Amino acid sequence: MKVLVVNNAEPFIRGGAEELADNLVRQLNATAGVESELLRLPFQWAPSERLIDEIVLHRSLRLYNADRVIALKFPAYLVPHEHKTLWLLHQFRQAYDLGDAGQGLSDAGREGVIKQAIRTADAQCFAQCRAIYVNSPTTQDRLERYNGVASQVLYPPLNDEALFTGGEAGDYVFAGGRVGPGKRQHLLVEAMAQLPSSSPRLLVAGPPDSEAYAQQLQRLVEELGLEDRVELRFGFHPRKDIAAWVNGALACAYLPYDEDSLGYVTMEAFAAGKAVLTTTDAGGLLELIDETTGLVVEPDVDSIAAGLARLISAPGQTRRMGQAAKAGWAARELTWEKTICRLLS
């Protein structure tokens, strides 16, 4: 069976979705009787008028010599195929929940027309899929609420789980993953300024969404006099380095706005037995993180600072949270073998 995995490609942007796509192809190729490749289709949505062109372009493509297609994200999932399975990581959220929150397309004028075109294209695509899976209940709820489409939750397994073995708590809180306004690392930096100078460090590591945000964080560190307490390591890092930072952390912090899924940062931390600090509006993460496995605080600097202080001041409790997180993650028994079986069934 020849299986083509289809995902979009925003140049120089790489995050959890791209990691998942690569690992999905590797795991498919490790499955008896399956041959797989990844097709990444370029996607640019600014200016917003470009979105109409993207819809037309992707719906005009034809895929040959593939028995099955597994599609992941907009607009790549619009490419037609008679045996297409959708594993929805997220739609173009600016036309859905982010639009409602004032962070995307409005309902008025040209933007309203563009938003409706996206929703119409989605509806037609979803009706043609042989099966629809989603990566979390958060994504499932959005799909049902906005599109009236039922789906099955299929959680992504953790990539390279064997690397995240845990270890002794070090003298830093680790904040990994993509670095950008939607992940709100600036709130962590600002919160560090409220903690005593003797507090553990903050280590931020990951590829920045933009040079402007990276420079914003760097300026913030300098303006707050945190050069010796906040370390910024921008760029792509080897998996073994990321695992080492997670394994040696006191705790991990991840502050996305309304994340679609459990989040690889959360999954890696839990596999390594580390408590996670997040916020009340973090979305899918909240399925995992509660008072037994980490801290959930309001998305403001004062609350985040208080959460960091609590993790730091009670290392025994923080360690017990991490142990509970590890046990809960192991109990889910998420494996690539089971995942591939469902996607191909």
LUMGU-799320 format. One record per residue (C-alpha): y negated, x negated, z negated; residue in one letter. Coordinates in steps of 0.05 Angstrom, whole numbers, padded with zeros to 5 digits, always signed. Each point is the difference from the previous one (the first is absolute). Layout:
BEGIN
YXZA...
This chain:
BEGIN
+00000+00000+00000M-00068-00027+00020K-00054+00019-00050V-00074-00012+00013L-00047-00001-00060V-00070+00020+00020V-00062-00017-00041N-00073-00010+00013N-00034-00068-00001A-00071-00010-00026E-00016-00073+00018P-00002-00047-00060F+00017+00056-00049I+00066-00005-00035R+00025+00039-00060G+00059+00037-00028G+00012+00041+00063A+00007-00062+00042E+00047-00032-00051E+00042+00063+00000L+00004+00003+00076A+00023-00073+00004D+00052+00010-00053N+00024+00065+00030L+00015-00036+00066V+00036-00057-00037R+00043+00049-00038Q+00016+00041+00062L+00022-00063+00036N+00045-00016-00060A+00034+00068+00009T+00065+00000+00040A-00008+00030+00069G-00076+00001-00002V-00051-00041+00040E-00073+00007-00019S-00069-00024+00020E-00070+00014-00025L-00053+00026+00047L-00071-00008-00027R-00053+00038+00038L-00073-00021-00006P-00045+00049-00036F-00075+00001-00008Q-00036+00061-00027W-00072-00022-00004A-00042+00031+00028P+00033+00066-00017S-00006+00023+00073E+00053-00053+00015R+00051+00044-00036L+00005+00048+00059I+00016-00058+00046D+00053-00024-00049E+00034+00068-00002I+00002+00005+00076V+00024-00072+00007L+00057+00006-00049H+00023+00068+00026R+00001-00028+00071S+00047-00057-00017L+00074+00005+00016R+00056-00038-00036L+00061-00019+00039Y+00068-00031-00018N-00004+00025-00073A+00052+00048-00029D-00042+00015-00062R-00073-00009-00020V-00024-00006-00072I-00075+00009-00003A-00043-00016-00061L-00075+00010+00008K-00055+00034+00040F-00010-00006+00059P+00064-00038+00015A+00042+00060-00020Y-00031+00040+00057L+00040-00039+00053V+00050+00050+00028P+00075-00009-00005H+00056+00051+00000E+00034-00032-00061H-00058-00017-00045K+00004-00003-00076T-00064-00002-00039L-00003-00041-00064W-00071+00018-00016L-00038-00053-00040L-00065+00036+00010H-00039+00039+00052Q-00072-00015+00021F-00025+00019-00068R-00073+00002+00022Q+00018+00065+00035A+00034+00029-00062Y-00009-00016-00074D-00051-00056+00009L-00042+00045+00043G+00001+00053-00055D-00022-00054-00049A-00059-00019+00043G+00031-00066+00022Q+00021+00019+00070G-00015+00047+00057L-00043+00061-00013S+00012+00070+00026D-00066+00003+00038A-00019-00021+00070G+00039-00053+00039R+00037-00023-00062E+00025+00071-00010G+00027+00000+00071V+00034-00067-00010I+00030+00022-00066K+00029+00062+00033Q+00028-00041+00058A+00037-00045-00050I+00029+00059-00037R+00022+00033+00065T+00034-00063+00024A+00034-00008-00067D+00026+00072+00001A+00030-00009+00069Q+00032-00066-00020C+00030+00026-00064F+00031+00060+00036A+00037-00048+00047Q+00030-00047-00053C+00074+00004-00013R-00012-00015-00074A-00061-00012-00044I+00003-00045-00061Y-00059-00022-00043V-00008-00059-00047N-00021+00039-00062S-00013+00069-00029P-00075-00014+00010T+00010-00006+00075T+00047+00059-00001Q-00052+00043-00035D-00054-00018+00050R+00045+00015+00059L+00018+00068-00028E-00072+00017-00022R-00036-00020+00064Y+00053+00010+00054N+00049+00050-00030G+00057-00048+00016V+00060-00010-00046A+00029-00070-00010S+00049-00040-00041Q-00021-00056-00046V+00031-00067+00019L-00027-00055-00045Y-00006-00070+00031P+00044-00052-00034P-00034-00062-00026L-00002-00059+00047N+00030-00065-00025D+00018+00031-00067E+00042-00061-00020A-00065-00041-00005L-00029+00044-00054F+00042-00021-00059T-00054+00001-00053G-00016-00054-00050G-00040-00019-00061E-00070+00031-00004A-00054-00049+00022G-00074-00003-00014D-00023+00045+00057Y+00000+00071+00027V+00022+00002+00073F-00031+00045+00052A+00036-00007+00066G+00001+00037+00066G-00054+00012+00052R-00070-00014-00024V-00051+00053+00019G-00045+00056-00023P+00058+00049+00000G+00038-00045-00049K-00062-00010-00044R+00010-00071-00024Q-00075-00001-00015H+00012+00046-00059L+00049-00050-00029L-00049-00057+00008V-00056+00040-00033E+00047+00020-00056A+00017-00073-00014M-00073-00012-00017A+00008+00047-00060Q+00058-00039-00030L-00006-00060-00046P-00003-00068+00034S+00066-00018-00034S+00037+00057+00036S+00054-00013+00052P-00024-00012+00071R+00001+00048+00059L+00035-00024+00063L-00016+00039+00064V+00043-00020+00059A+00007+00032+00068G-00030+00008+00070P-00070+00030+00000P-00014+00061+00043D-00066-00032+00020S-00039-00063-00010E-00057+00042-00029A+00043+00025-00058Y+00027-00069-00013A-00070-00027-00004Q-00020+00058-00045Q+00055-00018-00050L-00019-00073+00002Q-00073+00016-00013R+00020+00046-00057L+00041-00055-00033V-00059-00048+00005E-00052+00050-00024E+00042+00019-00060L+00015-00073-00017G+00075+00011+00006L+00018-00062+00041E+00047-00026-00053D+00032+00068-00016R+00009+00033+00068V+00038-00033+00056E-00005+00027+00071L+00054-00021+00048R-00015+00034+00066F+00048+00000+00059G+00073+00010+00015F+00048-00033-00049H+00074-00017+00004P+00044+00051-00034R+00025-00053-00048K-00071-00013-00024D-00014+00074-00011I+00064+00007-00038A-00017-00060-00043A-00067+00029-00018W+00031+00067-00018V+00057-00031-00039N-00048-00042-00042G-00053+00052-00014A-00016+00032-00066L-00008+00066+00037A-00021+00024+00069C-00058+00044+00022A-00006+00044+00061Y-00059+00048+00010L+00007+00034+00068P-00034+00065+00015Y+00052+00055+00011D+00056-00045+00024E+00050+00033+00046D+00061-00032-00030S+00026-00034-00063L-00033-00063+00026G+00034-00067+00010Y-00043-00031-00054V+00028+00050-00049T+00072-00007+00025M-00002-00076-00004E-00030+00002-00070A+00053+00049-00025F+00057-00040+00031A-00027-00061-00038A-00007+00039-00065G-00076+00000-00003K-00045+00056-00025A-00052+00026+00049V-00071+00022-00011L-00026+00054+00047T-00048+00058+00003T+00005+00076-00004T-00017+00008+00074D+00051-00052+00026A+00044+00052+00034G+00073-00016+00012G+00003-00055-00052L-00006+00051-00055L+00072+00022+00013E+00021-00066-00031L-00055-00021-00047I-00009+00036-00066D-00011-00019-00073E+00071-00029-00004T-00005-00046+00061T-00074-00018+00002G-00070+00028-00010L-00036+00054+00040V-00075+00000-00012V-00062+00032+00030E-00026-00034+00063P-00062-00031-00032D-00015-00070-00024V-00002+00017-00074D+00068+00034+00001S+00032-00055+00041I-00028-00053-00048A+00028+00039-00059A+00068+00004+00035G+00001-00075+00013L-00020-00013-00072A+00057+00043-00024R+00052-00036+00043L-00026-00067-00023I-00007+00015-00074S+00070+00029-00008A+00047-00046+00039P+00061+00027-00035G-00016+00071+00022Q-00017-00025+00070T+00067-00035+00004R+00037+00064-00022R-00037+00039+00054M+00024-00051+00051G+00071+00006-00024Q-00003+00076+00006A-00030-00008+00070A+00057-00045+00021K+00053+00048-00026A-00033+00059+00034G-00005-00036+00066W+00073-00022-00002A+00022+00072-00015A-00029+00023+00066R+00052-00041+00038E-00042-00005+00063L+00038-00041+00051T-00009-00015+00074W+00071+00020+00014E-00012+00071-00025K-00068+00003+00035T+00027-00021+00068I+00057+00051-00007C-00050+00057-00010R-00046-00022+00056L+00057-00004+00050L+00039+00062-00024S
